[in-house]
């Protein structure tokens, strides 16, 4: 559950919350976390954040070979063209498509999908 920087919600694992509940006694969670952060020198905290960021940035990402991506995109486009040619896909409008799928019970017809209009940049 990712949260925004200005949010009052902090995602914690159940084990971590259990440890905090045991440590907090009569104090609030806010007071307990403030105490814990005050116990750590600011320089050590800053160094830890920098170490974590550099380790995260140096971690290898998934394989993103350009040739493989292009081949996959070409295959998908060709499959779409073949389905249009065979009549399995029919364009009903600029953002409305009808297509037939094959299920265990037989072909399903007139299934429609409507793509929402794009409004600015994605979040």
Biopython code that builds the backbone (N, CA, C, O; Angstrom):
import numpy as np
from Bio.PDB.StructureBuilder import StructureBuilder

atoms = [
    (1, "UNK", "N", (0.846, -1.169, 0.000)),
    (1, "UNK", "CA", (0.000, 0.000, 0.000)),
    (1, "UNK", "C", (0.891, 1.232, 0.000)),
    (1, "UNK", "O", (1.197, 1.761, 1.069)),
    (2, "UNK", "N", (1.305, 1.692, -1.137)),
    (2, "UNK", "CA", (2.129, 2.894, -1.183)),
    (2, "UNK", "C", (1.309, 4.122, -0.792)),
    (2, "UNK", "O", (0.119, 4.209, -1.092)),
    (3, "UNK", "N", (1.953, 5.051, -0.129)),
    (3, "UNK", "CA", (1.261, 6.262, 0.298)),
    (3, "UNK", "C", (2.042, 7.489, -0.145)),
    (3, "UNK", "O", (3.244, 7.427, -0.405)),
    (4, "UNK", "N", (1.338, 8.586, -0.223)),
    (4, "UNK", "CA", (1.978, 9.848, -0.608)),
    (4, "UNK", "C", (2.811, 10.370, 0.551)),
    (4, "UNK", "O", (2.601, 9.989, 1.702)),
    (5, "UNK", "N", (3.756, 11.244, 0.236)),
    (5, "UNK", "CA", (4.646, 11.780, 1.271)),
    (5, "UNK", "C", (3.877, 12.579, 2.318)),
    (5, "UNK", "O", (4.268, 12.580, 3.485)),
    (6, "UNK", "N", (2.810, 13.250, 1.942)),
    (6, "UNK", "CA", (2.051, 14.059, 2.886)),
    (6, "UNK", "C", (0.940, 13.304, 3.592)),
    (6, "UNK", "O", (0.176, 13.906, 4.347)),
    (7, "UNK", "N", (0.830, 12.008, 3.369)),
    (7, "UNK", "CA", (-0.253, 11.224, 3.952)),
    (7, "UNK", "C", (0.016, 10.898, 5.418)),
    (7, "UNK", "O", (1.168, 10.812, 5.844)),
    (8, "UNK", "N", (-1.054, 10.718, 6.182)),
    (8, "UNK", "CA", (-0.938, 10.327, 7.586)),
    (8, "UNK", "C", (-0.865, 8.815, 7.742)),
    (8, "UNK", "O", (-0.678, 8.321, 8.854)),
    (9, "UNK", "N", (-1.005, 8.085, 6.670)),
    (9, "UNK", "CA", (-1.019, 6.628, 6.717)),
    (9, "UNK", "C", (0.367, 6.105, 6.380)),
    (9, "UNK", "O", (0.981, 6.535, 5.403)),
    (10, "UNK", "N", (0.858, 5.175, 7.192)),
    (10, "UNK", "CA", (2.161, 4.550, 6.950)),
    (10, "UNK", "C", (1.938, 3.039, 6.872)),
    (10, "UNK", "O", (1.461, 2.450, 7.841)),
    (11, "UNK", "N", (2.265, 2.402, 5.764)),
    (11, "UNK", "CA", (2.078, 0.953, 5.671)),
    (11, "UNK", "C", (3.141, 0.220, 6.492)),
    (11, "UNK", "O", (4.334, 0.500, 6.377)),
    (12, "UNK", "N", (2.688, -0.718, 7.318)),
    (12, "UNK", "CA", (3.591, -1.515, 8.143)),
    (12, "UNK", "C", (3.227, -2.981, 8.034)),
    (12, "UNK", "O", (2.064, -3.326, 7.823)),
    (13, "UNK", "N", (4.214, -3.835, 8.177)),
    (13, "UNK", "CA", (3.927, -5.259, 8.270)),
    (13, "UNK", "C", (3.327, -5.544, 9.643)),
    (13, "UNK", "O", (3.536, -4.796, 10.598)),
    (14, "UNK", "N", (2.575, -6.648, 9.720)),
    (14, "UNK", "CA", (1.920, -6.990, 10.988)),
    (14, "UNK", "C", (2.935, -7.235, 12.097)),
    (14, "UNK", "O", (2.705, -6.864, 13.248)),
    (15, "UNK", "N", (4.047, -7.853, 11.754)),
    (15, "UNK", "CA", (5.084, -8.112, 12.748)),
    (15, "UNK", "C", (5.685, -6.822, 13.287)),
    (15, "UNK", "O", (5.946, -6.702, 14.484)),
    (16, "UNK", "N", (5.901, -5.857, 12.396)),
    (16, "UNK", "CA", (6.455, -4.565, 12.817)),
    (16, "UNK", "C", (5.466, -3.840, 13.714)),
    (16, "UNK", "O", (5.852, -3.260, 14.729)),
    (17, "UNK", "N", (4.193, -3.869, 13.344)),
    (17, "UNK", "CA", (3.185, -3.208, 14.171)),
    (17, "UNK", "C", (3.091, -3.878, 15.537)),
    (17, "UNK", "O", (2.939, -3.200, 16.553)),
    (18, "UNK", "N", (3.179, -5.188, 15.562)),
    (18, "UNK", "CA", (3.131, -5.906, 16.842)),
    (18, "UNK", "C", (4.279, -5.460, 17.748)),
    (18, "UNK", "O", (4.087, -5.242, 18.944)),
    (19, "UNK", "N", (5.480, -5.325, 17.164)),
    (19, "UNK", "CA", (6.632, -4.867, 17.959)),
    (19, "UNK", "C", (6.433, -3.445, 18.456)),
    (19, "UNK", "O", (6.798, -3.127, 19.588)),
    (20, "UNK", "N", (5.852, -2.581, 17.614)),
    (20, "UNK", "CA", (5.578, -1.211, 18.044)),
    (20, "UNK", "C", (4.539, -1.176, 19.162)),
    (20, "UNK", "O", (4.676, -0.395, 20.105)),
    (21, "UNK", "N", (3.509, -2.007, 19.071)),
    (21, "UNK", "CA", (2.484, -2.047, 20.122)),
    (21, "UNK", "C", (3.108, -2.480, 21.438)),
    (21, "UNK", "O", (2.777, -1.928, 22.488)),
    (22, "UNK", "N", (4.009, -3.463, 21.401)),
    (22, "UNK", "CA", (4.676, -3.914, 22.621)),
    (22, "UNK", "C", (5.558, -2.821, 23.210)),
    (22, "UNK", "O", (5.685, -2.729, 24.431)),
    (23, "UNK", "N", (6.170, -1.990, 22.367)),
    (23, "UNK", "CA", (7.111, -0.978, 22.837)),
    (23, "UNK", "C", (6.449, 0.325, 23.254)),
    (23, "UNK", "O", (7.053, 1.107, 23.988)),
    (24, "UNK", "N", (5.230, 0.579, 22.810)),
    (24, "UNK", "CA", (4.669, 1.915, 23.004)),
    (24, "UNK", "C", (4.077, 2.160, 24.379)),
    (24, "UNK", "O", (4.007, 3.321, 24.781)),
    (25, "UNK", "N", (3.649, 1.166, 25.124)),
    (25, "UNK", "CA", (2.994, 1.327, 26.437)),
    (25, "UNK", "C", (1.827, 2.292, 26.329)),
    (25, "UNK", "O", (0.877, 2.035, 25.590)),
    (26, "UNK", "N", (1.886, 3.415, 27.066)),
    (26, "UNK", "CA", (0.776, 4.379, 27.061)),
    (26, "UNK", "C", (0.962, 5.486, 26.028)),
    (26, "UNK", "O", (0.067, 6.311, 25.844)),
    (27, "UNK", "N", (2.095, 5.514, 25.361)),
    (27, "UNK", "CA", (2.374, 6.564, 24.379)),
    (27, "UNK", "C", (1.603, 6.286, 23.089)),
    (27, "UNK", "O", (1.151, 5.167, 22.847)),
    (28, "UNK", "N", (1.467, 7.308, 22.281)),
    (28, "UNK", "CA", (0.843, 7.117, 20.968)),
    (28, "UNK", "C", (1.911, 6.613, 19.990)),
    (28, "UNK", "O", (3.109, 6.691, 20.263)),
    (29, "UNK", "N", (1.454, 6.100, 18.859)),
    (29, "UNK", "CA", (2.398, 5.649, 17.846)),
    (29, "UNK", "C", (3.262, 6.808, 17.361)),
    (29, "UNK", "O", (4.454, 6.630, 17.112)),
    (30, "UNK", "N", (2.673, 7.990, 17.227)),
    (30, "UNK", "CA", (3.414, 9.159, 16.767)),
    (30, "UNK", "C", (4.549, 9.489, 17.730)),
    (30, "UNK", "O", (5.666, 9.777, 17.298)),
    (31, "UNK", "N", (4.268, 9.449, 19.039)),
    (31, "UNK", "CA", (5.311, 9.731, 20.040)),
    (31, "UNK", "C", (6.404, 8.668, 19.998)),
    (31, "UNK", "O", (7.590, 8.982, 20.098)),
    (32, "UNK", "N", (5.996, 7.405, 19.849)),
    (32, "UNK", "CA", (6.975, 6.316, 19.810)),
    (32, "UNK", "C", (7.899, 6.446, 18.602)),
    (32, "UNK", "O", (9.115, 6.311, 18.735)),
    (33, "UNK", "N", (7.329, 6.708, 17.426)),
    (33, "UNK", "CA", (8.154, 6.827, 16.225)),
    (33, "UNK", "C", (9.066, 8.050, 16.330)),
    (33, "UNK", "O", (10.218, 8.002, 15.900)),
    (34, "UNK", "N", (8.554, 9.143, 16.898)),
    (34, "UNK", "CA", (9.403, 10.331, 17.092)),
    (34, "UNK", "C", (10.576, 10.015, 18.005)),
    (34, "UNK", "O", (11.699, 10.443, 17.735)),
    (35, "UNK", "N", (10.336, 9.268, 19.087)),
    (35, "UNK", "CA", (11.416, 8.870, 20.002)),
    (35, "UNK", "C", (12.448, 8.016, 19.276)),
    (35, "UNK", "O", (13.653, 8.219, 19.423)),
    (36, "UNK", "N", (11.963, 7.062, 18.494)),
    (36, "UNK", "CA", (12.882, 6.180, 17.774)),
    (36, "UNK", "C", (13.730, 6.966, 16.779)),
    (36, "UNK", "O", (14.930, 6.720, 16.655)),
    (37, "UNK", "N", (13.111, 7.909, 16.071)),
    (37, "UNK", "CA", (13.869, 8.706, 15.111)),
    (37, "UNK", "C", (14.840, 9.653, 15.803)),
    (37, "UNK", "O", (15.928, 9.910, 15.289)),
    (38, "UNK", "N", (14.452, 10.179, 16.975)),
    (38, "UNK", "CA", (15.354, 11.065, 17.713)),
    (38, "UNK", "C", (16.563, 10.299, 18.249)),
    (38, "UNK", "O", (17.625, 10.889, 18.447)),
    (39, "UNK", "N", (16.415, 8.992, 18.487)),
    (39, "UNK", "CA", (17.507, 8.186, 19.021)),
    (39, "UNK", "C", (18.588, 7.923, 17.972)),
    (39, "UNK", "O", (19.723, 7.593, 18.317)),
    (40, "UNK", "N", (18.240, 8.068, 16.700)),
    (40, "UNK", "CA", (19.196, 7.829, 15.621)),
    (40, "UNK", "C", (19.795, 9.170, 15.204)),
    (40, "UNK", "O", (19.048, 10.113, 14.942)),
    (41, "UNK", "N", (21.121, 9.281, 15.136)),
    (41, "UNK", "CA", (21.732, 10.535, 14.689)),
    (41, "UNK", "C", (21.295, 10.862, 13.253)),
    (41, "UNK", "O", (21.210, 9.965, 12.415)),
    (42, "UNK", "N", (21.018, 12.142, 12.966)),
    (42, "UNK", "CA", (20.549, 12.519, 11.623)),
    (42, "UNK", "C", (21.515, 12.116, 10.513)),
    (42, "UNK", "O", (21.079, 11.739, 9.425)),
    (43, "UNK", "N", (22.820, 12.191, 10.771)),
    (43, "UNK", "CA", (23.788, 11.807, 9.737)),
    (43, "UNK", "C", (23.690, 10.321, 9.407)),
    (43, "UNK", "O", (23.771, 9.936, 8.240)),
    (44, "UNK", "N", (23.516, 9.488, 10.428)),
    (44, "UNK", "CA", (23.401, 8.047, 10.196)),
    (44, "UNK", "C", (22.128, 7.736, 9.417)),
    (44, "UNK", "O", (22.128, 6.868, 8.544)),
    (45, "UNK", "N", (21.048, 8.439, 9.731)),
    (45, "UNK", "CA", (19.796, 8.235, 9.019)),
    (45, "UNK", "C", (19.931, 8.653, 7.553)),
    (45, "UNK", "O", (19.451, 7.960, 6.656)),
    (46, "UNK", "N", (20.582, 9.778, 7.320)),
    (46, "UNK", "CA", (20.790, 10.266, 5.964)),
    (46, "UNK", "C", (21.653, 9.287, 5.168)),
    (46, "UNK", "O", (21.358, 8.998, 4.008)),
    (47, "UNK", "N", (22.734, 8.769, 5.800)),
    (47, "UNK", "CA", (23.603, 7.798, 5.122)),
    (47, "UNK", "C", (22.843, 6.528, 4.769)),
    (47, "UNK", "O", (23.039, 5.957, 3.697)),
    (48, "UNK", "N", (21.978, 6.092, 5.670)),
    (48, "UNK", "CA", (21.193, 4.877, 5.413)),
    (48, "UNK", "C", (20.257, 5.079, 4.223)),
    (48, "UNK", "O", (20.097, 4.184, 3.393)),
    (49, "UNK", "N", (19.645, 6.253, 4.144)),
    (49, "UNK", "CA", (18.746, 6.547, 3.025)),
    (49, "UNK", "C", (19.528, 6.556, 1.723)),
    (49, "UNK", "O", (19.069, 6.009, 0.720)),
    (50, "UNK", "N", (20.709, 7.174, 1.727)),
    (50, "UNK", "CA", (21.540, 7.233, 0.512)),
    (50, "UNK", "C", (21.967, 5.835, 0.097)),
    (50, "UNK", "O", (21.933, 5.509, -1.089)),
    (51, "UNK", "N", (22.373, 4.992, 1.060)),
    (51, "UNK", "CA", (22.779, 3.615, 0.744)),
    (51, "UNK", "C", (21.629, 2.839, 0.112)),
    (51, "UNK", "O", (21.829, 2.123, -0.869)),
    (52, "UNK", "N", (20.432, 2.975, 0.664)),
    (52, "UNK", "CA", (19.280, 2.245, 0.129)),
    (52, "UNK", "C", (18.942, 2.716, -1.277)),
    (52, "UNK", "O", (18.616, 1.900, -2.140)),
    (53, "UNK", "N", (19.017, 4.036, -1.522)),
    (53, "UNK", "CA", (18.708, 4.552, -2.859)),
    (53, "UNK", "C", (19.723, 4.083, -3.889)),
    (53, "UNK", "O", (19.347, 3.712, -5.001)),
    (54, "UNK", "N", (21.000, 4.094, -3.537)),
    (54, "UNK", "CA", (22.007, 3.659, -4.502)),
    (54, "UNK", "C", (21.898, 2.162, -4.752)),
    (54, "UNK", "O", (22.074, 1.713, -5.885)),
    (55, "UNK", "N", (21.611, 1.381, -3.709)),
    (55, "UNK", "CA", (21.445, -0.061, -3.900)),
    (55, "UNK", "C", (20.248, -0.335, -4.798)),
    (55, "UNK", "O", (20.308, -1.222, -5.649)),
    (56, "UNK", "N", (19.160, 0.412, -4.623)),
    (56, "UNK", "CA", (17.960, 0.231, -5.438)),
    (56, "UNK", "C", (18.237, 0.616, -6.888)),
    (56, "UNK", "O", (17.755, -0.047, -7.806)),
    (57, "UNK", "N", (19.006, 1.680, -7.100)),
    (57, "UNK", "CA", (19.274, 2.116, -8.471)),
    (57, "UNK", "C", (20.259, 1.192, -9.180)),
    (57, "UNK", "O", (20.252, 1.126, -10.409)),
    (58, "UNK", "N", (21.096, 0.484, -8.448)),
    (58, "UNK", "CA", (22.074, -0.409, -9.061)),
    (58, "UNK", "C", (21.530, -1.820, -9.270)),
    (58, "UNK", "O", (22.181, -2.651, -9.904)),
    (59, "UNK", "N", (20.337, -2.090, -8.738)),
    (59, "UNK", "CA", (19.735, -3.407, -8.901)),
    (59, "UNK", "C", (19.393, -3.626, -10.366)),
    (59, "UNK", "O", (18.857, -2.726, -11.013)),
    (60, "UNK", "N", (19.693, -4.809, -10.902)),
    (60, "UNK", "CA", (19.395, -5.030, -12.326)),
    (60, "UNK", "C", (17.890, -5.098, -12.550)),
    (60, "UNK", "O", (17.161, -5.702, -11.764)),
    (61, "UNK", "N", (17.438, -4.476, -13.625)),
    (61, "UNK", "CA", (16.025, -4.485, -13.966)),
    (61, "UNK", "C", (15.691, -5.678, -14.835)),
    (61, "UNK", "O", (16.564, -6.485, -15.152)),
    (62, "UNK", "N", (14.428, -5.793, -15.222)),
    (62, "UNK", "CA", (14.056, -6.909, -16.091)),
    (62, "UNK", "C", (14.692, -6.762, -17.469)),
    (62, "UNK", "O", (15.079, -5.670, -17.884)),
    (63, "UNK", "N", (14.785, -7.864, -18.146)),
    (63, "UNK", "CA", (15.372, -7.873, -19.486)),
    (63, "UNK", "C", (14.506, -7.045, -20.419)),
    (63, "UNK", "O", (13.315, -7.319, -20.571)),
    (64, "UNK", "N", (15.085, -6.051, -21.035)),
    (64, "UNK", "CA", (14.330, -5.170, -21.919)),
    (64, "UNK", "C", (15.043, -5.045, -23.269)),
    (64, "UNK", "O", (15.386, -3.948, -23.712)),
    (65, "UNK", "N", (15.252, -6.176, -23.893)),
    (65, "UNK", "CA", (15.924, -6.170, -25.187)),
    (65, "UNK", "C", (15.010, -5.523, -26.218)),
    (65, "UNK", "O", (13.859, -5.928, -26.376)),
    (66, "UNK", "N", (15.516, -4.534, -26.907)),
    (66, "UNK", "CA", (14.727, -3.791, -27.884)),
    (66, "UNK", "C", (14.208, -4.705, -28.990)),
    (66, "UNK", "O", (13.059, -4.576, -29.414)),
    (67, "UNK", "N", (15.044, -5.624, -29.457)),
    (67, "UNK", "CA", (14.624, -6.525, -30.527)),
    (67, "UNK", "C", (13.441, -7.384, -30.088)),
    (67, "UNK", "O", (12.523, -7.633, -30.869)),
    (68, "UNK", "N", (13.470, -7.832, -28.841)),
    (68, "UNK", "CA", (12.387, -8.675, -28.334)),
    (68, "UNK", "C", (11.092, -7.868, -28.201)),
    (68, "UNK", "O", (10.017, -8.372, -28.524)),
    (69, "UNK", "N", (11.185, -6.631, -27.733)),
    (69, "UNK", "CA", (10.004, -5.780, -27.619)),
    (69, "UNK", "C", (9.403, -5.491, -28.990)),
    (69, "UNK", "O", (8.186, -5.549, -29.165)),
    (70, "UNK", "N", (10.257, -5.181, -29.959)),
    (70, "UNK", "CA", (9.766, -4.900, -31.310)),
    (70, "UNK", "C", (9.118, -6.133, -31.934)),
    (70, "UNK", "O", (8.080, -6.024, -32.587)),
    (71, "UNK", "N", (9.716, -7.291, -31.738)),
    (71, "UNK", "CA", (9.144, -8.519, -32.282)),
    (71, "UNK", "C", (7.787, -8.808, -31.654)),
    (71, "UNK", "O", (6.864, -9.228, -32.352)),
    (72, "UNK", "N", (7.652, -8.593, -30.370)),
    (72, "UNK", "CA", (6.375, -8.812, -29.690)),
    (72, "UNK", "C", (5.320, -7.832, -30.191)),
    (72, "UNK", "O", (4.173, -8.218, -30.416)),
    (73, "UNK", "N", (5.700, -6.565, -30.367)),
    (73, "UNK", "CA", (4.754, -5.556, -30.861)),
    (73, "UNK", "C", (4.318, -5.881, -32.286)),
    (73, "UNK", "O", (3.140, -5.755, -32.621)),
    (74, "UNK", "N", (5.267, -6.298, -33.127)),
    (74, "UNK", "CA", (4.913, -6.654, -34.506)),
    (74, "UNK", "C", (3.982, -7.866, -34.543)),
    (74, "UNK", "O", (3.038, -7.901, -35.333)),
    (75, "UNK", "N", (4.241, -8.843, -33.703)),
    (75, "UNK", "CA", (3.392, -10.032, -33.635)),
    (75, "UNK", "C", (1.973, -9.659, -33.204)),
    (75, "UNK", "O", (1.002, -10.145, -33.784)),
    (76, "UNK", "N", (1.851, -8.801, -32.191)),
    (76, "UNK", "CA", (0.526, -8.384, -31.726)),
    (76, "UNK", "C", (-0.208, -7.608, -32.819)),
    (76, "UNK", "O", (-1.404, -7.820, -33.023)),
    (77, "UNK", "N", (0.488, -6.709, -33.526)),
    (77, "UNK", "CA", (-0.144, -5.938, -34.602)),
    (77, "UNK", "C", (-0.594, -6.852, -35.737)),
    (77, "UNK", "O", (-1.675, -6.667, -36.296)),
    (78, "UNK", "N", (0.230, -7.835, -36.076)),
    (78, "UNK", "CA", (-0.127, -8.772, -37.149)),
    (78, "UNK", "C", (-1.328, -9.625, -36.739)),
    (78, "UNK", "O", (-2.224, -9.864, -37.550)),
    (79, "UNK", "N", (-1.351, -10.073, -35.517)),
    (79, "UNK", "CA", (-2.479, -10.865, -35.022)),
    (79, "UNK", "C", (-3.765, -10.029, -35.071)),
    (79, "UNK", "O", (-4.820, -10.539, -35.449)),
    (80, "UNK", "N", (-3.678, -8.745, -34.690)),
    (80, "UNK", "CA", (-4.837, -7.855, -34.734)),
    (80, "UNK", "C", (-5.332, -7.705, -36.179)),
    (80, "UNK", "O", (-6.532, -7.784, -36.442)),
    (81, "UNK", "N", (-4.389, -7.486, -37.118)),
    (81, "UNK", "CA", (-4.769, -7.338, -38.535)),
    (81, "UNK", "C", (-5.444, -8.606, -39.066)),
    (81, "UNK", "O", (-6.440, -8.521, -39.784)),
    (82, "UNK", "N", (-4.910, -9.774, -38.718)),
    (82, "UNK", "CA", (-5.507, -11.034, -39.169)),
    (82, "UNK", "C", (-6.908, -11.214, -38.597)),
    (82, "UNK", "O", (-7.811, -11.664, -39.301)),
    (83, "UNK", "N", (-7.095, -10.867, -37.327)),
    (83, "UNK", "CA", (-8.419, -10.982, -36.719)),
    (83, "UNK", "C", (-9.405, -10.014, -37.363)),
    (83, "UNK", "O", (-10.582, -10.341, -37.517)),
    (84, "UNK", "N", (-8.935, -8.820, -37.741)),
    (84, "UNK", "CA", (-9.809, -7.873, -38.454)),
    (84, "UNK", "C", (-10.164, -8.408, -39.832)),
    (84, "UNK", "O", (-11.316, -8.332, -40.258)),
    (85, "UNK", "N", (-9.169, -8.950, -40.525)),
    (85, "UNK", "CA", (-9.401, -9.482, -41.868)),
    (85, "UNK", "C", (-10.388, -10.645, -41.840)),
    (85, "UNK", "O", (-11.231, -10.762, -42.730)),
    (86, "UNK", "N", (-10.292, -11.505, -40.828)),
    (86, "UNK", "CA", (-11.166, -12.668, -40.718)),
    (86, "UNK", "C", (-12.545, -12.333, -40.155)),
    (86, "UNK", "O", (-13.416, -13.201, -40.092)),
    (87, "UNK", "N", (-12.748, -11.080, -39.747)),
    (87, "UNK", "CA", (-14.060, -10.671, -39.254)),
    (87, "UNK", "C", (-14.277, -10.911, -37.772)),
    (87, "UNK", "O", (-15.385, -10.727, -37.269)),
    (88, "UNK", "N", (-13.237, -11.319, -37.069)),
    (88, "UNK", "CA", (-13.401, -11.530, -35.624)),
    (88, "UNK", "C", (-13.375, -10.217, -34.863)),
    (88, "UNK", "O", (-13.861, -10.142, -33.735)),
    (89, "UNK", "N", (-12.811, -9.181, -35.473)),
    (89, "UNK", "CA", (-12.766, -7.848, -34.861)),
    (89, "UNK", "C", (-13.417, -6.880, -35.826)),
    (89, "UNK", "O", (-13.082, -6.852, -37.010)),
    (90, "UNK", "N", (-14.359, -6.075, -35.314)),
    (90, "UNK", "CA", (-15.054, -5.087, -36.136)),
    (90, "UNK", "C", (-14.974, -3.753, -35.405)),
    (90, "UNK", "O", (-15.334, -3.652, -34.232)),
    (91, "UNK", "N", (-14.499, -2.733, -36.111)),
    (91, "UNK", "CA", (-14.446, -1.393, -35.525)),
    (91, "UNK", "C", (-15.815, -0.747, -35.683)),
    (91, "UNK", "O", (-16.312, -0.580, -36.796)),
    (92, "UNK", "N", (-16.423, -0.382, -34.541)),
    (92, "UNK", "CA", (-17.741, 0.237, -34.565)),
    (92, "UNK", "C", (-17.672, 1.750, -34.432)),
    (92, "UNK", "O", (-18.643, 2.449, -34.723)),
    (93, "UNK", "N", (-16.556, 2.243, -34.003)),
    (93, "UNK", "CA", (-16.393, 3.673, -33.822)),
    (93, "UNK", "C", (-14.946, 3.958, -33.477)),
    (93, "UNK", "O", (-14.113, 3.052, -33.503)),
    (94, "UNK", "N", (-14.628, 5.231, -33.147)),
    (94, "UNK", "CA", (-13.235, 5.545, -32.859)),
    (94, "UNK", "C", (-12.695, 4.812, -31.630)),
    (94, "UNK", "O", (-11.508, 4.486, -31.582)),
    (95, "UNK", "N", (-13.544, 4.550, -30.641)),
    (95, "UNK", "CA", (-13.061, 3.871, -29.439)),
    (95, "UNK", "C", (-13.959, 2.706, -29.056)),
    (95, "UNK", "O", (-14.030, 2.330, -27.886)),
    (96, "UNK", "N", (-14.637, 2.139, -30.030)),
    (96, "UNK", "CA", (-15.563, 1.048, -29.773)),
    (96, "UNK", "C", (-15.245, -0.097, -30.722)),
    (96, "UNK", "O", (-15.208, 0.085, -31.939)),
    (97, "UNK", "N", (-15.017, -1.277, -30.158)),
    (97, "UNK", "CA", (-14.615, -2.434, -30.936)),
    (97, "UNK", "C", (-15.506, -3.601, -30.547)),
    (97, "UNK", "O", (-15.838, -3.771, -29.374)),
    (98, "UNK", "N", (-15.889, -4.394, -31.515)),
    (98, "UNK", "CA", (-16.652, -5.608, -31.263)),
    (98, "UNK", "C", (-15.797, -6.773, -31.737)),
    (98, "UNK", "O", (-15.170, -6.692, -32.794)),
    (99, "UNK", "N", (-15.766, -7.851, -30.972)),
    (99, "UNK", "CA", (-14.990, -8.997, -31.408)),
    (99, "UNK", "C", (-15.652, -10.280, -30.936)),
    (99, "UNK", "O", (-16.462, -10.272, -30.009)),
    (100, "UNK", "N", (-15.300, -11.375, -31.580)),
    (100, "UNK", "CA", (-15.826, -12.687, -31.217)),
    (100, "UNK", "C", (-14.729, -13.474, -30.546)),
    (100, "UNK", "O", (-13.584, -13.476, -30.996)),
    (101, "UNK", "N", (-15.085, -14.141, -29.470)),
    (101, "UNK", "CA", (-14.133, -15.003, -28.787)),
    (101, "UNK", "C", (-14.676, -16.421, -28.785)),
    (101, "UNK", "O", (-15.883, -16.634, -28.909)),
    (102, "UNK", "N", (-13.805, -17.363, -28.648)),
    (102, "UNK", "CA", (-14.196, -18.765, -28.593)),
    (102, "UNK", "C", (-14.129, -19.226, -27.151)),
    (102, "UNK", "O", (-13.073, -19.124, -26.526)),
    (103, "UNK", "N", (-15.228, -19.730, -26.605)),
    (103, "UNK", "CA", (-15.235, -20.271, -25.243)),
    (103, "UNK", "C", (-15.564, -21.749, -25.309)),
    (103, "UNK", "O", (-15.757, -22.296, -26.395)),
    (104, "UNK", "N", (-15.630, -22.398, -24.163)),
    (104, "UNK", "CA", (-15.962, -23.827, -24.123)),
    (104, "UNK", "C", (-17.388, -24.084, -24.593)),
    (104, "UNK", "O", (-17.677, -25.147, -25.144)),
    (105, "UNK", "N", (-18.283, -23.120, -24.382)),
    (105, "UNK", "CA", (-19.679, -23.289, -24.777)),
    (105, "UNK", "C", (-19.902, -22.936, -26.240)),
    (105, "UNK", "O", (-20.979, -23.212, -26.769)),
    (106, "UNK", "N", (-18.944, -22.347, -26.900)),
    (106, "UNK", "CA", (-19.092, -21.919, -28.282)),
    (106, "UNK", "C", (-18.668, -20.477, -28.439)),
    (106, "UNK", "O", (-18.199, -19.856, -27.485)),
    (107, "UNK", "N", (-18.829, -19.940, -29.638)),
    (107, "UNK", "CA", (-18.380, -18.560, -29.849)),
    (107, "UNK", "C", (-19.297, -17.552, -29.162)),
    (107, "UNK", "O", (-20.519, -17.699, -29.178)),
    (108, "UNK", "N", (-18.700, -16.538, -28.565)),
    (108, "UNK", "CA", (-19.447, -15.415, -27.998)),
    (108, "UNK", "C", (-19.320, -14.270, -28.972)),
    (108, "UNK", "O", (-18.215, -13.950, -29.411)),
    (109, "UNK", "N", (-20.425, -13.651, -29.315)),
    (109, "UNK", "CA", (-20.390, -12.566, -30.278)),
    (109, "UNK", "C", (-20.820, -11.257, -29.628)),
    (109, "UNK", "O", (-21.449, -11.239, -28.570)),
    (110, "UNK", "N", (-20.461, -10.165, -30.292)),
    (110, "UNK", "CA", (-20.855, -8.816, -29.897)),
    (110, "UNK", "C", (-20.374, -8.431, -28.508)),
    (110, "UNK", "O", (-21.081, -7.738, -27.778)),
    (111, "UNK", "N", (-19.212, -8.860, -28.145)),
    (111, "UNK", "CA", (-18.587, -8.384, -26.925)),
    (111, "UNK", "C", (-17.962, -7.049, -27.260)),
    (111, "UNK", "O", (-17.227, -6.938, -28.242)),
    (112, "UNK", "N", (-18.243, -6.026, -26.457)),
    (112, "UNK", "CA", (-17.752, -4.690, -26.783)),
    (112, "UNK", "C", (-16.853, -4.173, -25.674)),
    (112, "UNK", "O", (-17.036, -4.478, -24.495)),
    (113, "UNK", "N", (-15.902, -3.404, -26.081)),
    (113, "UNK", "CA", (-15.020, -2.739, -25.116)),
    (113, "UNK", "C", (-14.970, -1.273, -25.492)),
    (113, "UNK", "O", (-14.912, -0.926, -26.672)),
    (114, "UNK", "N", (-14.992, -0.426, -24.499)),
    (114, "UNK", "CA", (-14.903, 1.008, -24.755)),
    (114, "UNK", "C", (-13.700, 1.534, -24.005)),
    (114, "UNK", "O", (-13.619, 1.415, -22.782)),
    (115, "UNK", "N", (-12.780, 2.106, -24.727)),
    (115, "UNK", "CA", (-11.590, 2.658, -24.109)),
    (115, "UNK", "C", (-11.913, 4.062, -23.612)),
    (115, "UNK", "O", (-12.472, 4.860, -24.363)),
    (116, "UNK", "N", (-11.573, 4.382, -22.360)),
    (116, "UNK", "CA", (-11.866, 5.727, -21.858)),
    (116, "UNK", "C", (-11.025, 6.781, -22.585)),
    (116, "UNK", "O", (-9.906, 6.517, -23.024)),
    (117, "UNK", "N", (-11.595, 7.974, -22.697)),
    (117, "UNK", "CA", (-10.865, 9.065, -23.351)),
    (117, "UNK", "C", (-9.668, 9.448, -22.490)),
    (117, "UNK", "O", (-9.753, 9.445, -21.262)),
    (118, "UNK", "N", (-8.571, 9.771, -23.125)),
    (118, "UNK", "CA", (-7.365, 10.158, -22.386)),
    (118, "UNK", "C", (-7.508, 11.604, -21.955)),
    (118, "UNK", "O", (-7.912, 12.467, -22.734)),
    (119, "UNK", "N", (-7.170, 11.853, -20.698)),
    (119, "UNK", "CA", (-7.227, 13.210, -20.168)),
    (119, "UNK", "C", (-5.871, 13.567, -19.627)),
    (119, "UNK", "O", (-5.571, 13.240, -18.479)),
    (120, "UNK", "N", (-5.065, 14.203, -20.382)),
    (120, "UNK", "CA", (-3.753, 14.629, -19.916)),
    (120, "UNK", "C", (-2.793, 13.471, -19.768)),
    (120, "UNK", "O", (-2.927, 12.441, -20.429)),
    (121, "UNK", "N", (-1.821, 13.654, -18.889)),
    (121, "UNK", "CA", (-0.795, 12.644, -18.681)),
    (121, "UNK", "C", (-1.264, 11.600, -17.680)),
    (121, "UNK", "O", (-2.096, 11.889, -16.820)),
    (122, "UNK", "N", (-0.741, 10.407, -17.789)),
    (122, "UNK", "CA", (-1.077, 9.372, -16.819)),
    (122, "UNK", "C", (-0.430, 9.725, -15.481)),
    (122, "UNK", "O", (0.597, 10.403, -15.441)),
    (123, "UNK", "N", (-1.038, 9.260, -14.380)),
    (123, "UNK", "CA", (-0.506, 9.619, -13.044)),
    (123, "UNK", "C", (0.854, 9.031, -12.780)),
    (123, "UNK", "O", (1.422, 9.244, -11.709)),
]
sb = StructureBuilder()
sb.init_structure("model")
sb.init_model(0)
sb.init_chain("A")
sb.init_seg("    ")
for serial, (resi, resn, name, xyz) in enumerate(atoms, 1):
    if name == "N":
        sb.init_residue(resn, " ", resi, " ")
    sb.init_atom(name, np.array(xyz, "f"), 0.0, 1.0, " ", f" {name:<3s}", serial, name[0])
structure = sb.get_structure()
